[in-house]
Amino acid sequence: MKTLRLIGTTLLMVVLCLNFTACGDDDDDPSNPIVGVWQNDDEGEHLRWTFRNDGSGEEHLFYDNDSESYTYQFTYTYDSKSSTLIINYDDDDTDKYTININGNTMTAKNEYGTEITYKKK
C-alpha cells in the first residue's frame, strides 16, 4: 500500500512539474514591439506586414475583389530608441520609416512624409 501511494505521489509530482514547464509564453516579443502581423485596410485594398523575431518578414498586398495579390519577402531592422524601421526587400530595394506604436495601432511615416496606419492582427 505504501508503494502504491509512493508511485501515485511521484506521478502527481511529475504531472505538476510538466504542467508548469510546458506553459511557455509564445506571444510577441515585448522587446521588439513591431513583431507580429499589422494590416492597413483602405477602401478595398489591404496591405499586411508580418514581422518575425528573426528579422525576416513579408509584405502582402491584396484587394477585396481578388483582382491582384502581391507578396514580397524582406529583412528588417528596428531601432526602438529612434523609432526607425528599415525594410530591405529581396530585390535590393530599401524603405525607411519612422514608427509610432500606440497599443494595437502603428503609424509608419516614410522618408517622403506619407503616413500609413496599421492595426495589429
Phi, psi and omega in degrees: 000320178295322180295318179297318178294321178296317178295316179298316179295318179297315178298320178297318179295320179296315180297318179295319178296317179295323180299317181286324182277340182277347183265077177273164179263108181262012181289180181300155181286114182294338179281346177230090189293347180273350179298130181135195181248126180238137183225138173252127179246116185224098174046059176086357179244135184231130177241119183242127173253134174241120178249127179256160180300332185276007179088007177256164180195183183211139174247127183233121177249129179212162185239154179299325183273010178056025183289320181212161176205134180231142175227129180236136176267148178207167167244157183215159168230142179228124177254107184291334180292319180260358182056038182255128177246126176241123180250126178249110181280161181299335180271019179071011174279142181232135175239143180237133182229149166260126188253138172231119181248128177227099184066239180261019179241132178234130174253126180247118179251119182279178185292348178263359178094000179282131180250138174233135180256131180242150173248139179284133180263000000 
